[in-house]
């Protein structure tokens, strides 16, 4: 695996040598697609293709890891907004370093009129819930391998974050127009 930095890798482990992959699985929330790549063009291509398939109005939830709880799991600060899809895309494009490289955030996009949503998590992994066949085709067309692979969180790993992370996250929240939230859009 290549070294972390401003190369759109949110999580890093020297021993993790998976090629880009995607697979479908059953989860507590129903069917989902799990996908990952360390290639920035594939990651951004998948993200923008997925969001473009959503309606004009979307729900956006940004979760920022605030600290680690006593159980070893992250505690999250949550920011939410009902936004125009094109506005969200514009902000994300203008702040890609934060969106795609900071291993302390999760970006969730939801169709407010259905159960379909996707999360791009703090490891750089996509989770697409209530997927359509078109979603599988997005990953195929971007040359993600259609196969099961253990995600990076299955082994000891590090999360990349910038010294400017706090400034970047507040700029991102403000630019999107998100408000502090405690809902259950997970």
C-alpha positions in Angstrom: 0.0 0.0 0.0 1.3 3.4 -0.8 2.2 5.8 2.0 -0.5 8.2 3.2 -0.5 11.9 2.6 -2.4 14.1 0.3 -3.1 11.2 -2.0 -6.7 10.5 -0.9 -6.0 7.6 1.4 -7.9 7.9 4.6 -6.5 4.8 6.4 -3.2 3.1 5.9 -1.5 -0.2 6.8 1.8 -1.3 5.3 0.6 -4.9 5.1 -2.7 -4.1 3.4 -2.1 -4.9 -0.3 -5.6 -5.3 -1.6 -6.4 -4.3 -5.2 -9.6 -2.3 -5.6 -12.7 -4.4 -4.9 -16.4 -4.4 -4.4 -18.9 -7.0 -3.2 -22.5 -7.2 -2.1 -23.4 -8.5 1.3 -26.3 -8.7 3.8 -26.1 -6.3 6.8 -28.2 -5.4 9.7 -29.7 -2.6 7.4 -30.4 -5.0 4.5 -28.4 -5.5 1.3 -25.3 -3.3 0.7 -22.3 -2.9 -1.5 -18.9 -2.6 0.1 -16.2 -1.1 -2.1 -12.6 0.3 -1.7 -9.7 1.5 -3.7 -6.5 3.4 -2.9 -6.6 4.9 -6.4 -7.8 8.5 -6.1 -9.4 8.6 -9.6 -11.4 5.4 -8.9 -12.5 6.7 -5.4 -13.5 10.1 -6.7 -15.1 8.6 -9.8 -17.2 6.2 -7.7 -18.2 9.0 -5.2 -19.3 11.4 -7.9 -21.1 8.7 -9.9 -23.0 7.5 -6.9 -24.1 11.0 -5.8 -25.1 12.0 -9.4 -27.6 9.1 -9.3 -29.5 10.7 -6.4 -32.4 13.2 -6.7 -31.9 17.0 -6.8 -32.5 17.2 -3.1 -30.4 15.0 -0.8 -29.7 14.5 2.9 -26.1 14.9 3.9 -24.7 13.7 7.2 -21.1 14.5 8.0 -19.7 12.5 11.0 -16.4 13.7 12.5 -14.5 11.5 15.0 -14.4 13.6 18.1 -12.6 11.1 20.4 -12.4 7.4 21.2 -14.9 6.1 23.8 -14.1 3.8 26.7 -15.2 0.9 24.6 -12.5 1.8 22.0 -15.0 3.0 19.4 -15.1 6.5 18.0 -17.5 9.1 19.4 -18.8 11.3 16.6 -19.8 14.9 16.1 -22.6 15.0 13.6 -23.6 17.7 11.1 -26.7 17.4 8.9 -28.4 19.2 6.1 -31.1 18.8 3.4 -29.2 20.2 0.4 -29.4 20.6 -3.4 -27.3 17.8 -4.8 -25.4 20.2 -7.1 -24.4 22.4 -4.2 -23.1 19.4 -2.3 -21.1 18.3 -5.3 -19.6 21.7 -5.9 -18.5 22.0 -2.2 -17.0 18.5 -2.2 -15.1 19.2 -5.5 -13.7 22.4 -4.1 -12.6 20.7 -0.8 -11.5 17.2 -2.0 -8.5 17.0 0.2 -10.7 17.1 3.3 -13.5 14.9 1.8 -11.3 12.2 0.4 -8.1 12.3 2.5 -9.1 12.9 6.1 -9.5 9.6 8.0 -11.5 11.3 10.8 -14.7 11.8 8.8 -17.6 9.9 7.2 -19.8 11.5 4.5 -23.3 10.0 4.2 -25.6 10.8 1.3 -29.3 9.8 1.5 -32.3 10.0 -0.8 -34.9 11.6 1.5 -37.7 9.7 -0.4 -36.3 6.2 -0.1 -34.0 4.0 2.0 -31.2 4.4 -0.4 -28.0 5.9 0.9 -24.3 5.6 0.8 -21.5 6.2 3.3 -17.9 7.0 2.5 -16.3 6.1 5.8 -13.2 7.1 7.7 -11.3 4.2 6.1 -12.1 5.3 2.5 -14.7 2.4 2.2 -18.0 2.9 0.4 -21.1 1.3 1.9 -24.1 1.6 -0.5 -27.4 0.6 1.2 -30.5 -0.5 -0.7 -28.3 -0.7 -3.9 -29.6 -0.8 -7.5 -28.0 -2.8 -10.2 -26.7 0.6 -11.6 -24.6 0.9 -8.4 -22.9 -2.4 -9.1 -22.2 -1.2 -12.7 -20.6 2.0 -11.4 -17.9 0.0 -9.6 -17.5 -2.4 -12.6 -17.1 0.5 -15.0 -14.4 2.0 -12.8 -12.5 -1.3 -12.8 -13.1 -2.2 -9.1 -12.7 -6.0 -8.9 -15.9 -7.8 -8.2 -14.8 -10.0 -5.3 -14.8 -10.3 -1.6 -11.9 -8.8 0.3 -11.3 -8.1 4.0 -11.7 -4.3 4.5 -8.7 -2.5 5.9 -10.3 -2.1 9.3 -9.9 -5.9 9.8 -6.2 -5.3 10.6 -4.2 -2.8 12.7 -4.1 0.5 10.7 -3.6 4.2 11.0 -5.9 7.1 10.0 -4.6 10.0 8.0 -5.4 13.5 9.1 -3.9 16.9 8.4 -2.5 19.4 10.8 -5.1 21.7 9.2 -7.9 19.2 9.8 -9.9 21.3 12.3 -9.9 24.3 10.0 -10.7 22.2 7.0 -13.7 20.4 8.7 -15.3 23.7 9.9 -14.8 25.2 6.4 -16.5 22.1 4.9 -19.4 22.2 7.4 -19.9 25.9 6.8 -19.6 25.7 3.0 -22.2 22.9 2.9 -24.5 24.7 5.3 -24.7 21.8 7.7 -26.1 22.1 11.2 -25.1 20.2 14.3 -27.3 17.1 14.6 -28.1 14.1 16.7 -30.4 12.1 14.4 -30.1 8.5 13.3 -29.2 8.8 9.6 -26.4 6.2 10.1 
